[in-house]
Amino acid sequence: MAGTYTLTIIKPDAFGAGKAGKIIAHLEQQGFRVRAARVMHLSQDQAGEFYAVHRERPFYGSLVTFMTSGPCMPMVLEKDNAVGALRTAIGATDPAQADAGTVRKLYAESKERNAIHASDSDENAEREARFFFAESDVIAAR
């Protein structure tokens, strides 16, 4: 998966506001191909495990609460340099600081309700994709 695949999650704020289709269309226009996708409502345990890397940070509790507040949509995306390309496409965490035309500038409400998650490295993309999808799910979509 390294290099050409990454994981993203349309977060509960954007999914609940009916923005998922617009976000997916935006990413597809940027050259991403959806290779696996599902809609789910994360449990406290699932969100806690997924974001365990942030456990010691002050925002961890509110992040887990937010990510369990409604359905979300994890997806595996394909594109050359997928991790870097997605991070550029979504923009800064704070939509007020995001570049024009980025997902967060267009669809995020605030720094905390920022519409979308993106893996930050090839290693994390692989780990995060395996959290939500079996390898066969991704391979079958090719």
C-alpha positions, 0 to 999 in steps of 0.5 A, a space after each residue: 500500500 505504501 505510496 499509492 494508498 491512504 486512509 481518510 474518514 469523513 467525520 460525523 460533522 460533515 457526514 451528518 450535514 450531508 457533505 459526504 458526496 461533495 467531499 468524495 466528488 471533490 477528492 475524485 476531481 483531484 485524482 483520487 480513486 475510492 478503493 474501499 468505503 463504509 459507513 459506520 458509527 464508531 463505539 467509544 472503544 473503537 474511537 479510543 483505540 483508533 486515536 490512541 496515539 493522542 491519548 496523552 493530549 488534552 484534546 483526546 477525550 473530546 476527539 473520542 466523544 466527537 468521533 462517536 457522536 454520529 456516523 462517519 465514513 472511512 475510505 481507502 483512497 488511491 493516488 500517486 503520493 496519496 498521503 501527501 496529496 490528500 493532506 494538501 487536498 484537505 488543507 490545514 486542521 483549522 479551516 480559517 487557516 486552510 487554503 482556498 479550495 481545500 476540503 476543510 476550507 469548503 466544508 469544515 465548521 471549526 478546528 475541532 469539527 474539521 470534516 475529515 481525517 487523513 493519515 499522516 504517513 505511509 505507515 499510518 495509512 497502512 495501519 489505519 486502513 487495516 483498522 477499518 478494512 481487510 486487505 481483501 476489501 482493498 484488493 477487491 476494489 482494484 
